[in-house]
């Protein structure tokens, strides 16, 4: 009986330690998952910063195109680049 306790108790304690160690490292909320989430967080923060910069550029562009603050040079630039606008007295030379 005493030898059974001498074997069973350390084995059960060892199994509990192994169980918790495994879940601390590889479990759903373990160290491996935490590391993966840190990488995901960094990627999302970079994406957010890029989207915020794009939004700011669009707001500036929109402000330059509003009636109250219309920038005619910018309007012409947008028409030429985005809409391929050309005046009737201009000659188009293709570089292809």
Order of alpha helices (4+ residues) and beta strands (2+ residues): alpha-alpha-alpha
